[in-house]
Amino acid sequence: MAYEKAQIVRSLAGHDKGDVFCILDTEGPYLLLADGKRRKTAAPKRKKAVHVACAGEFHHPALERIRAGEEAVDSEIRRALAAFRAESRRV
């Protein structure tokens, strides 16, 4: 599966298994992931794409800014992921 910037993914392997992240960028078979708390935008998690799964479609102003190529702020990423978790609990 091809992953894109600002997509929300869930970790399938590693010590962060089950956590949700936002994709900041791609580097070949690797993705640069951030959650704004443990993994900040200044030092994103580098994880192989096969070790994550798409968590679903979600639109948030912070994610739209990342898609547009603008700099991401950790607090905005935290808010976007919190909104995603709340939305997925309601469904």
C-alpha positions as CSV (number, residue, x, y, z in Angstrom):
1,M,0.0,0.0,0.0
2,A,1.2,3.5,-0.8
3,Y,1.3,5.8,2.1
4,E,1.0,9.6,1.9
5,K,1.9,12.6,4.0
6,A,-0.6,13.4,6.9
7,Q,-2.2,10.0,6.8
8,I,-3.0,8.4,10.2
9,V,-1.6,5.0,10.7
10,R,-1.6,2.4,13.5
11,S,1.6,0.6,14.5
12,L,1.5,-3.2,14.1
13,A,4.9,-4.1,15.5
14,G,7.4,-2.9,18.1
15,H,7.2,-1.4,21.5
16,D,4.7,1.1,20.2
17,K,2.3,-1.5,18.8
18,G,-1.3,-0.3,18.7
19,D,-0.4,3.4,18.9
20,V,-1.5,5.9,16.2
21,F,0.8,8.2,14.4
22,C,0.7,10.8,11.7
23,I,3.0,10.4,8.6
24,L,5.3,13.4,8.2
25,D,7.2,12.1,5.2
26,T,8.3,8.9,3.4
27,E,11.8,7.7,2.7
28,G,11.7,4.7,0.4
29,P,10.4,1.7,2.4
30,Y,10.4,3.9,5.6
31,L,7.9,6.3,7.0
32,L,8.7,9.2,9.3
33,L,6.0,9.2,12.1
34,A,5.1,11.6,14.9
35,D,2.5,11.6,17.6
36,G,3.4,15.0,19.1
37,K,4.1,13.6,22.5
38,R,6.7,10.8,22.6
39,R,7.7,11.2,19.0
40,K,7.9,14.9,18.2
41,T,8.2,16.5,14.7
42,A,11.9,17.4,15.4
43,A,12.8,13.7,15.9
44,P,10.2,11.5,14.1
45,K,10.0,7.7,14.4
46,R,11.5,6.0,11.4
47,K,9.5,2.8,10.8
48,K,9.1,0.4,7.9
49,A,5.8,0.8,6.0
50,V,5.1,-3.0,6.4
51,H,4.9,-2.4,10.2
52,V,2.0,0.0,10.1
53,A,-1.6,-0.1,8.8
54,C,-3.8,2.7,7.6
55,A,-6.1,3.7,10.5
56,G,-8.7,5.3,8.2
57,E,-9.6,8.5,6.5
58,F,-9.7,11.6,8.6
59,H,-9.7,15.3,7.9
60,H,-8.4,17.9,10.3
61,P,-6.9,21.4,9.7
62,A,-3.5,20.3,11.1
63,L,-3.4,17.3,8.7
64,E,-4.4,19.6,5.8
65,R,-1.4,21.9,6.6
66,I,1.0,18.9,6.5
67,R,-0.5,17.8,3.2
68,A,0.1,21.3,1.9
69,G,3.8,21.0,2.8
70,E,3.7,23.4,5.8
71,E,5.6,22.8,9.0
72,A,3.8,20.7,11.6
73,V,3.5,21.7,15.2
74,D,3.4,19.0,17.9
75,S,0.4,20.4,19.7
76,E,-1.6,20.4,16.5
77,I,-0.7,16.8,15.8
78,R,-1.7,15.8,19.3
79,R,-5.1,17.5,18.8
80,A,-5.6,15.9,15.4
81,L,-4.8,12.4,16.8
82,A,-7.0,13.0,19.8
83,A,-9.9,14.0,17.5
84,F,-9.3,10.9,15.4
85,R,-9.4,8.6,18.5
86,A,-12.6,10.2,19.7
87,E,-14.2,9.8,16.3
88,S,-13.2,6.2,16.0
89,R,-14.6,5.4,19.5
90,R,-18.0,6.9,18.4
91,V,-18.3,4.7,15.4
